[in-house]
Amino acid sequence: MQRSVRVLLAALTIAGLGLGAVQAQGFTPRNVECIAPAGAGGGWDFICRQMADILVQMGLVPGQIRTQNLVGAGGGVAFASVVNNERGNENLIVAASTATTSRIAGGEFAGYTADDVRWVATLGADYGVLAAAPDGLYQTFEDVLNAWQVDPSLVSFVGGSAVGGWDHIKILLVADAAGIPVQQVRYTAFDGGGLARIEVLAGRADLFSGDVSEILPEVEAGNLVPLIVLAPERQGGLLADVPTALELGYDVIGSNWRGYYMAPGISEEAFDWWADAFRQMADTEAWAELRAQNGLAPFELFGAEMEAFAKDQVGDITNLLRSIGAIQ
C-alpha cells in the first residue's frame, strides 16, 4: 500500500522539466471554447474561467475564451462528447485534473482510455483537504477518527468526483493509513465541488473532500473549517493552523494537478501551439499571482511530457485503486 502511494506521489512531484520553446507555424486560434466538465464553483470551472483567461490577457488568444459547463458522470459526459463529437477541433480546450485520470483509471469513463484525447498541459497542483461546517459535529480530525473507530459509516463525506474518483481516493488513503476498513467509509459523489460543499453547509453531510484552491474562499467567508491538509508541510495564510496528515501520523500526501486536455485528431501544429502558449503563460507574473492566491503549488508539464505523465498516472492510480480494493 505505501509503495503504491509513493509511486503515485513520485509521479505527482515531477516538475520544472524544461523544454525549448516550440514555434508552431500555420495555426491561429479562433473562437476558443473551454469545457468545464462540472458545474460552476468547482476546480474545473476555475481552470476554465480564471486560468485560461490569462491567455487572453497575454494576447495569445484573440477575443474571449467561452466557458461551457458540461455536467455529468463526474466528467464522463464531457470526455465522451469531446472524443465522439469534437474530433479535430483545435479551438477547444478541456479542464482536467487528477480527478480526470483517476476516473479513467477506475473505469468510470466506460469504453474510453487516456489514449482517446491529447493531454496538453498542467500548470499547478492543489493539495487535498477535508473540511467541515463551523457548526458541524466534527471540529478536529481527532473527532473524525474517534467516530471512525466506533463505526466508519457514522461520518458522511461528499466530494465533486465519482465513487473511486480523486475526492473519494483522498478519503480512502487517510482511512487506510488510520487503520479504518476503507470499504465501510461513507462517501456521496456530486457533479462538482460547488454542489458537494452545499451539502456540508446545509448540514446534510459531515465533511467535504476537496482541494485547497476550492475551499479558500469558503474558509475566508467562515463557511468551512479545514480539519486536515494532505500536503508535505503546513500551508500558510488561512491554512496556517491546519495540521497535515503527516503531522498526525498518517503517511499520506495528496496532490491534484490542474491542466487541460484536447480533442483527438488535432494537428501536431495546433497541439504544439497550445503547449507553447501554456508554457509562456506559466512564466507570467499574472499566473504566479493567481496560483498563489488560489493555493496552488508550481507543477508544470507541457506537450509530450504531459501526455506521458497523464498516461503513466492512469496506470499508477489503477494500481492504487486495486491495492485498496476499490476496483478488481
Backbone hydrogen bonds in HBPLUS format (Angstrom, degrees):
<---DONOR---> <-ACCEPTOR-->    atom                        ^
c    i                          cat <-CA-CA->   ^        H-A-AA   ^      H-
h    n   atom  resd res      DA  || num        DHA   H-A  angle D-A-AA Bond
n    s   type  num  typ     dist DA aas  dist angle  dist       angle   num
A0005-VAL N   A0001-MET O   3.08 MM   4  6.41 158.2  2.13 151.6 157.3     1
A0006-ARG N   A0002-GLN O   2.90 MM   4  6.17 159.7  1.94 150.4 156.0     2
A0007-VAL N   A0003-ARG O   2.87 MM   4  6.14 154.9  1.93 152.2 159.1     3
A0008-LEU N   A0004-SER O   3.07 MM   4  6.30 161.8  2.10 148.6 152.7     4
A0009-LEU N   A0005-VAL O   2.86 MM   4  6.11 162.4  1.89 153.0 158.3     5
A0010-ALA N   A0006-ARG O   2.76 MM   4  5.87 151.8  1.84 146.9 154.5     6
A0011-ALA N   A0007-VAL O   3.17 MM   4  6.42 154.5  2.23 143.2 149.0     7
A0012-LEU N   A0008-LEU O   3.06 MM   4  6.35 143.8  2.19 140.6 151.2     8
A0013-THR N   A0009-LEU O   3.09 MM   4  6.28 121.5  2.44 141.3 154.5     9
A0013-THR N   A0010-ALA O   3.28 MM   3  5.35 149.3  2.38  98.4 107.1    10
A0066-ARG N   A0032-VAL O   3.10 MM  34  6.53 154.2  2.17 156.1 149.7    11
A0033-GLU N   A0091-ASN O   2.97 MM  58  6.42 158.4  2.02 162.8 169.5    12
A0093-ILE N   A0033-GLU O   3.01 MM  60  6.44 163.0  2.04 160.6 166.1    13
A0034-CYS N   A0066-ARG O   2.77 MM  32  6.07 163.5  1.79 158.3 161.4    14
A0068-GLN N   A0034-CYS O   2.94 MM  34  6.28 157.8  1.99 152.5 157.3    15
A0035-ILE N   A0093-ILE O   2.95 MM  58  6.51 151.8  2.03 151.3 158.2    16
A0095-ALA N   A0035-ILE O   2.96 MM  60  6.20 164.6  1.99 162.1 166.3    17
A0036-ALA N   A0068-GLN O   2.86 MM  32  6.01 162.3  1.89 145.8 151.8    18
A0070-LEU N   A0036-ALA O   2.92 MM  34  6.10 145.6  2.04 140.3 151.4    19
A0046-PHE N   A0042-GLY O   3.15 MM   4  6.46 151.8  2.23 145.9 153.6    20
A0047-ILE N   A0043-GLY O   3.08 MM   4  6.39 150.2  2.17 144.3 152.0    21
A0048-CYS N   A0044-TRP O   3.22 MM   4  6.55 151.7  2.31 146.0 151.7    22
A0049-ARG N   A0045-ASP O   2.86 MM   4  5.99 172.0  1.86 163.3 163.1    23
A0050-GLN N   A0046-PHE O   2.99 MM   4  5.41 157.7  2.04 136.9 143.6    24
A0051-MET N   A0046-PHE O   3.24 MM   5  6.67 163.1  2.27 154.4 159.2    25
A0052-ALA N   A0047-ILE O   3.18 MM   5  6.45 148.6  2.28 147.5 155.8    26
A0054-ILE N   A0051-MET O   3.17 MM   3  5.89 157.2  2.22 117.2 123.0    27
A0055-LEU N   A0052-ALA O   2.99 MM   3  5.63 144.1  2.12 116.0 124.5    28
A0056-VAL N   A0053-ASP O   3.04 MM   3  5.23 129.9  2.30 100.3 113.1    29
A0057-GLN N   A0053-ASP O   3.07 MM   4  6.48 158.5  2.12 149.0 154.9    30
A0058-MET N   A0054-ILE O   2.89 MM   4  6.10 144.5  2.02 146.7 155.7    31
A0060-LEU N   A0055-LEU O   3.06 MM   5  5.46 137.2  2.25 169.0 171.8    32
A0061-VAL N   A0055-LEU O   3.35 MM   6  5.78 151.0  2.44 124.2 123.5    33
A0059-GLY N   A0056-VAL O   2.96 MM   3  5.11 149.3  2.06 104.3 114.1    34
A0075-GLY N   A0072-GLY O   3.16 MM   3  5.92 140.0  2.32 121.1 128.6    35
A0077-VAL N   A0072-GLY O   3.17 MM   5  5.14 173.6  2.17 132.4 131.2    36
A0076-GLY N   A0073-ALA O   2.96 MM   3  4.81 159.7  2.00 103.7 109.8    37
A0079-PHE N   A0075-GLY O   3.02 MM   4  6.21 162.6  2.05 149.3 154.8    38
A0080-ALA N   A0076-GLY O   2.94 MM   4  6.03 170.2  1.95 150.0 152.5    39
A0081-SER N   A0077-VAL O   2.97 MM   4  6.08 156.9  2.02 144.3 151.4    40
A0082-VAL N   A0078-ALA O   2.89 MM   4  6.09 161.0  1.93 155.0 159.2    41
A0083-VAL N   A0079-PHE O   3.03 MM   4  6.24 167.0  2.05 153.0 156.5    42
A0084-ASN N   A0080-ALA O   2.87 MM   4  5.90 164.3  1.89 151.4 156.2    43
A0085-ASN N   A0081-SER O   2.76 MM   4  5.36 153.3  1.83 141.1 149.0    44
A0086-GLU N   A0082-VAL O   3.14 MM   4  4.78 146.5  2.26 118.8 125.3    45
A0089-ASN N   A0086-GLU O   2.88 MM   3  5.39 157.5  1.94 147.9 145.4    46
A0088-GLY N   A0264-PRO O   2.74 MM 176  6.08 156.0  1.80 162.6 161.2    47
A0094-VAL N   A0261-TYR O   2.94 MM 167  5.28 148.8  2.04 161.5 165.3    48
A0261-TYR N   A0094-VAL O   2.94 MM 167  5.28 149.5  2.03 141.9 151.6    49
A0096-ALA N   A0259-GLY O   2.85 MM 163  5.18 153.0  1.92 134.8 131.3    50
A0259-GLY N   A0096-ALA O   2.96 MM 163  5.18 171.1  1.97 143.7 141.8    51
A0100-THR N   A0097-SER O   2.88 MM   3  5.31 134.6  2.09 108.1 119.7    52
A0101-THR N   A0097-SER O   3.41 MM   4  6.95 155.8  2.48 151.3 155.1    53
A0102-SER N   A0098-THR O   2.84 MM   4  5.92 155.9  1.89 150.9 158.5    54
A0103-ARG N   A0099-ALA O   3.13 MM   4  6.16 147.2  2.25 135.7 143.0    55
A0104-ILE N   A0100-THR O   3.12 MM   4  6.43 155.6  2.18 148.9 155.7    56
A0105-ALA N   A0101-THR O   2.90 MM   4  6.08 159.4  1.95 145.0 151.2    57
A0106-GLY N   A0102-SER O   2.93 MM   4  6.11 141.3  2.08 137.3 147.4    58
A0108-GLU N   A0103-ARG O   2.93 MM   5  5.25 154.3  1.99 164.5 160.6    59
A0107-GLY N   A0104-ILE O   3.05 MM   3  5.21 161.4  2.09 108.5 113.1    60
A0112-TYR N   A0109-PHE O   2.87 MM   3  5.56 156.5  1.93 152.1 153.3    61
A0116-ASP N   A0113-THR O   3.12 MM   3  5.65 168.0  2.13 116.8 120.2    62
A0118-ARG N   A0262-MET O   3.02 MM 144  4.95 171.7  2.03 134.1 136.8    63
A0262-MET N   A0118-ARG O   2.60 MM 144  4.95 148.6  1.70 144.0 155.5    64
A0120-VAL N   A0260-TYR O   3.11 MM 140  5.89 142.0  2.26 134.0 145.1    65
A0303-GLY N   A0120-VAL O   2.90 MM 183  4.90 148.3  2.00 145.3 139.2    66
A0260-TYR N   A0121-ALA O   2.86 MM 139  5.49 154.3  1.92 153.3 156.4    67
A0122-THR N   A0301-LEU O   2.95 MM 179  5.36 145.4  2.07 154.7 156.4    68
A0301-LEU N   A0122-THR O   3.09 MM 179  5.36 151.8  2.18 140.4 146.4    69
A0123-LEU N   A0258-ARG O   3.01 MM 135  6.17 156.9  2.06 172.2 168.2    70
A0258-ARG N   A0124-GLY O   2.78 MM 134  5.44 148.2  1.88 158.6 155.2    71
A0125-ALA N   A0297-ALA O   2.85 MM 172  5.08 148.4  1.95 143.9 151.9    72
A0297-ALA N   A0125-ALA O   2.71 MM 172  5.08 165.2  1.74 153.3 155.1    73
A0126-ASP N   A0256-ASN O   2.68 MM 130  4.81 158.7  1.72 127.7 134.9    74
A0256-ASN N   A0126-ASP O   2.59 MM 130  4.81 168.6  1.60 148.7 152.9    75
A0212-VAL N   A0127-TYR O   2.94 MM  85  5.76 147.5  2.04 158.0 167.7    76
A0128-GLY N   A0254-GLY O   2.90 MM 126  5.39 157.6  1.95 151.2 153.0    77
A0230-LEU N   A0128-GLY O   2.77 MM 102  5.04 171.9  1.77 144.2 146.7    78
A0129-VAL N   A0210-GLY O   2.92 MM  81  5.53 151.9  2.00 138.1 137.6    79
A0210-GLY N   A0129-VAL O   3.04 MM  81  5.53 173.0  2.05 167.1 168.6    80
A0130-LEU N   A0228-ILE O   3.08 MM  98  5.60 157.4  2.13 156.1 162.0    81
A0227-LEU N   A0130-LEU O   2.79 MM  97  5.81 170.0  1.79 157.9 161.3    82
A0131-ALA N   A0208-PHE O   2.94 MM  77  5.17 159.7  1.98 145.2 152.0    83
A0208-PHE N   A0131-ALA O   2.71 MM  77  5.17 163.7  1.74 156.6 161.6    84
A0132-ALA N   A0225-VAL O   2.88 MM  93  5.16 162.6  1.91 138.6 138.9    85
A0225-VAL N   A0132-ALA O   2.62 MM  93  5.16 161.3  1.66 158.9 164.1    86
A0136-GLY N   A0133-ALA O   2.92 MM   3  4.83 162.4  1.96 114.8 115.0    87
A0143-ASP N   A0140-THR O   3.10 MM   3  5.26 127.5  2.38  98.0 110.6    88
A0144-VAL N   A0140-THR O   3.40 MM   4  6.86 151.9  2.48 141.5 148.0    89
A0145-LEU N   A0141-PHE O   2.89 MM   4  6.20 163.6  1.92 153.6 157.5    90
A0146-ASN N   A0142-GLU O   2.89 MM   4  6.08 160.1  1.93 149.7 154.8    91
A0147-ALA N   A0143-ASP O   3.10 MM   4  6.35 158.1  2.15 146.2 151.6    92
A0148-TRP N   A0144-VAL O   2.82 MM   4  6.08 162.1  1.85 155.6 161.4    93
A0149-GLN N   A0145-LEU O   2.91 MM   4  6.12 154.5  1.98 150.4 156.4    94
A0150-VAL N   A0147-ALA O   3.08 MM   3  5.20 132.1  2.32  99.5 112.4    95
A0151-ASP N   A0147-ALA O   2.91 MM   4  6.18 173.4  1.92 164.0 164.4    96
A0154-LEU N   A0151-ASP O   2.89 MM   3  5.62 168.9  1.90 129.0 132.2    97
A0206-ASP N   A0156-SER O   3.00 MM  50  5.17 134.1  2.22 125.9 139.6    98
A0207-LEU N   A0156-SER O   3.01 MM  51  6.44 160.0  2.05 156.5 161.4    99
A0157-PHE N   A0186-ARG O   3.04 MM  29  6.11 156.6  2.10 139.4 146.9   100
A0188-THR N   A0157-PHE O   2.93 MM  31  6.35 149.6  2.03 145.7 154.2   101
A0158-VAL N   A0207-LEU O   2.92 MM  49  6.38 144.9  2.05 158.3 169.5   102
A0209-SER N   A0158-VAL O   2.86 MM  51  6.13 161.2  1.89 167.2 173.4   103
A0190-PHE N   A0159-GLY O   2.92 MM  31  6.06 141.2  2.08 156.7 168.7   104
A0165-GLY N   A0162-ALA O   2.71 MM   3  4.99 151.8  1.79 136.2 136.2   105
A0168-HIS N   A0165-GLY O   3.09 MM   3  5.34 120.4  2.46 103.5 118.2   106
A0169-ILE N   A0165-GLY O   2.77 MM   4  5.99 158.0  1.82 155.6 163.4   107
A0170-LYS N   A0166-TRP O   3.02 MM   4  6.22 159.6  2.06 155.4 158.0   108
A0172-LEU N   A0168-HIS O   3.07 MM   4  6.40 161.6  2.10 152.7 158.2   109
A0173-LEU N   A0169-ILE O   2.83 MM   4  6.07 153.7  1.89 157.9 164.5   110
A0174-VAL N   A0170-LYS O   3.22 MM   4  6.49 161.4  2.26 146.6 150.5   111
A0175-ALA N   A0171-ILE O   2.86 MM   4  6.09 166.9  1.88 156.1 160.4   112
A0176-ASP N   A0172-LEU O   2.82 MM   4  5.87 163.1  1.85 147.1 152.1   113
A0177-ALA N   A0173-LEU O   3.00 MM   4  6.16 158.4  2.05 143.2 149.3   114
A0178-ALA N   A0174-VAL O   2.95 MM   4  6.17 136.5  2.15 142.8 154.9   115
A0178-ALA N   A0175-ALA O   3.08 MM   3  5.04 126.9  2.37  93.3 107.7   116
A0180-ILE N   A0175-ALA O   2.84 MM   5  4.99 166.4  1.86 152.0 147.3   117
A0179-GLY N   A0176-ASP O   3.07 MM   3  5.10 160.4  2.11 104.1 109.5   118
A0184-GLN N   A0181-PRO O   3.05 MM   3  5.73 158.3  2.10 118.3 124.7   119
A0185-VAL N   A0182-VAL O   3.23 MM   3  5.35 163.5  2.25 106.8 111.8   120
A0192-GLY N   A0190-PHE O   2.93 MM   2  5.69 128.5  2.20 108.2  92.7   121
A0196-ALA N   A0192-GLY O   3.37 MM   4  6.64 159.3  2.41 145.8 151.7   122
A0197-ARG N   A0193-GLY O   2.90 MM   4  6.06 158.5  1.95 153.6 158.1   123
A0198-ILE N   A0194-GLY O   3.30 MM   4  6.53 148.7  2.40 141.3 148.9   124
A0199-GLU N   A0196-ALA O   3.12 MM   3  5.39 128.6  2.40 101.4 113.8   125
A0200-VAL N   A0197-ARG O   3.09 MM   3  5.26 120.8  2.46  99.7 113.6   126
A0201-LEU N   A0197-ARG O   2.94 MM   4  6.25 167.8  1.96 158.7 162.1   127
A0202-ALA N   A0198-ILE O   2.85 MM   4  5.92 143.2  1.99 145.2 154.6   128
A0204-ARG N   A0199-GLU O   2.83 MM   5  5.11 140.7  1.99 165.6 165.5   129
A0203-GLY N   A0200-VAL O   3.05 MM   3  5.11 156.8  2.11 103.6 111.0   130
A0214-GLU N   A0211-ASP O   3.05 MM   3  5.45 128.8  2.33 108.4 121.5   131
A0215-ILE N   A0211-ASP O   3.33 MM   4  6.67 151.2  2.42 154.1 161.9   132
A0216-LEU N   A0212-VAL O   3.18 MM   4  6.18 143.7  2.32 161.5 168.5   133
A0218-GLU N   A0215-ILE O   2.95 MM   3  5.13 114.4  2.39 104.0 120.7   134
A0219-VAL N   A0215-ILE O   2.78 MM   4  6.00 153.1  1.85 161.8 171.2   135
A0220-GLU N   A0216-LEU O   2.88 MM   4  6.05 165.0  1.90 154.9 158.8   136
A0221-ALA N   A0217-PRO O   3.01 MM   4  6.16 144.1  2.15 137.1 146.5   137
A0223-ASN N   A0218-GLU O   2.76 MM   5  5.05 148.4  1.86 164.3 160.5   138
A0222-GLY N   A0219-VAL O   3.01 MM   3  5.02 152.2  2.09 100.9 109.7   139
A0229-VAL N   A0243-PRO O   3.07 MM  14  6.37 155.0  2.13 147.3 154.1   140
A0245-ALA N   A0229-VAL O   3.19 MM  16  6.34 136.8  2.39 148.2 150.4   141
A0254-GLY N   A0230-LEU O   2.92 MM  24  5.12 155.1  1.98 127.5 134.5   142
A0239-LEU N   A0236-GLY O   3.16 MM   3  5.55 151.1  2.25 135.7 131.2   143
A0240-ALA N   A0237-GLY O   3.17 MM   3  5.41 163.1  2.20 117.9 117.6   144
A0242-VAL N   A0239-LEU O   3.05 MM   3  5.24 165.3  2.07 112.9 117.3   145
A0248-LEU N   A0244-THR O   3.27 MM   4  6.59 148.6  2.38 142.5 150.3   146
A0248-LEU N   A0245-ALA O   3.12 MM   3  5.14 120.5  2.50  94.3 109.0   147
A0250-TYR N   A0245-ALA O   2.84 MM   5  5.12 164.8  1.87 147.4 142.8   148
A0249-GLY N   A0246-LEU O   3.02 MM   3  5.08 158.6  2.06 104.6 110.8   149
A0252-VAL N   A0250-TYR O   2.80 MM   2  5.62 132.7  2.02 111.0  95.9   150
A0271-PHE N   A0267-SER O   3.02 MM   4  6.29 164.7  2.04 149.7 154.4   151
A0272-ASP N   A0268-GLU O   2.85 MM   4  5.92 163.9  1.88 147.4 151.7   152
A0273-TRP N   A0269-GLU O   2.90 MM   4  6.09 149.1  1.99 142.0 151.3   153
A0274-TRP N   A0270-ALA O   2.98 MM   4  6.24 167.7  1.99 157.7 158.6   154
A0275-ALA N   A0271-PHE O   2.98 MM   4  6.20 160.1  2.03 148.5 154.6   155
A0276-ASP N   A0272-ASP O   2.93 MM   4  6.05 159.1  1.97 147.1 152.3   156
A0277-ALA N   A0273-TRP O   2.84 MM   4  6.08 151.0  1.92 148.1 157.3   157
A0278-PHE N   A0274-TRP O   2.97 MM   4  6.19 163.5  2.00 153.3 156.1   158
A0279-ARG N   A0275-ALA O   2.98 MM   4  6.16 143.8  2.12 137.2 148.1   159
A0280-GLN N   A0276-ASP O   2.90 MM   4  6.17 155.2  1.96 148.5 154.0   160
A0281-MET N   A0277-ALA O   2.95 MM   4  6.20 153.6  2.02 143.8 151.8   161
A0282-ALA N   A0278-PHE O   2.96 MM   4  6.15 149.5  2.05 142.9 150.0   162
A0283-ASP N   A0280-GLN O   3.10 MM   3  5.37 146.1  2.22 104.0 113.8   163
A0284-THR N   A0281-MET O   3.06 MM   3  5.43 169.5  2.07 117.6 119.9   164
A0288-ALA N   A0284-THR O   3.18 MM   4  6.46 160.4  2.22 141.9 147.6   165
A0289-GLU N   A0285-GLU O   2.90 MM   4  6.09 156.7  1.95 151.2 156.5   166
A0290-LEU N   A0286-ALA O   3.03 MM   4  6.20 162.9  2.06 144.4 149.4   167
A0291-ARG N   A0287-TRP O   2.78 MM   4  5.86 164.1  1.81 154.7 159.5   168
A0292-ALA N   A0288-ALA O   3.07 MM   4  6.19 158.9  2.11 140.7 146.1   169
A0293-GLN N   A0289-GLU O   2.88 MM   4  6.06 161.6  1.91 151.6 157.2   170
A0294-ASN N   A0290-LEU O   3.13 MM   4  6.21 136.2  2.33 141.8 151.6   171
A0296-LEU N   A0291-ARG O   2.92 MM   5  5.01 164.5  1.95 156.7 152.7   172
A0295-GLY N   A0292-ALA O   3.32 MM   3  5.32 169.6  2.34 109.4 108.6   173
A0306-MET N   A0303-GLY O   3.06 MM   3  5.35 118.3  2.46 103.0 117.6   174
A0307-GLU N   A0303-GLY O   3.02 MM   4  6.37 157.5  2.07 153.8 160.8   175
A0308-ALA N   A0304-ALA O   3.02 MM   4  6.24 163.2  2.05 150.1 153.8   176
A0309-PHE N   A0305-GLU O   2.95 MM   4  6.11 159.8  2.00 146.1 152.2   177
A0310-ALA N   A0306-MET O   2.91 MM   4  6.07 172.6  1.92 158.4 159.2   178
A0311-LYS N   A0307-GLU O   3.17 MM   4  6.30 166.9  2.19 149.5 153.0   179
A0312-ASP N   A0308-ALA O   2.96 MM   4  6.07 156.5  2.02 147.3 154.4   180
A0313-GLN N   A0309-PHE O   2.81 MM   4  6.01 154.2  1.88 152.2 160.1   181
A0314-VAL N   A0310-ALA O   3.09 MM   4  6.36 150.2  2.18 144.4 151.3   182
A0315-GLY N   A0311-LYS O   3.35 MM   4  6.68 156.7  2.41 141.9 146.8   183
A0316-ASP N   A0312-ASP O   2.97 MM   4  6.33 154.8  2.03 149.1 156.6   184
A0317-ILE N   A0313-GLN O   2.84 MM   4  6.02 166.8  1.85 158.8 161.1   185
A0318-THR N   A0314-VAL O   2.96 MM   4  6.07 152.0  2.04 143.8 151.9   186
A0319-ASN N   A0315-GLY O   3.18 MM   4  6.44 158.5  2.23 145.7 150.1   187
A0320-LEU N   A0316-ASP O   2.97 MM   4  6.29 150.0  2.07 142.1 151.3   188
A0321-LEU N   A0317-ILE O   2.80 MM   4  6.03 165.6  1.82 158.4 160.3   189
A0322-ARG N   A0318-THR O   3.08 MM   4  6.29 155.2  2.15 145.7 152.5   190
A0323-SER N   A0319-ASN O   2.97 MM   4  6.17 148.2  2.07 142.0 151.0   191
A0324-ILE N   A0320-LEU O   3.22 MM   4  6.58 135.6  2.43 146.2 156.6   192
A0326-ALA N   A0321-LEU O   2.84 MM   5  5.06 141.0  1.99 159.6 155.5   193
A0325-GLY N   A0322-ARG O   3.10 MM   3  4.96 159.2  2.15 100.9 106.8   194
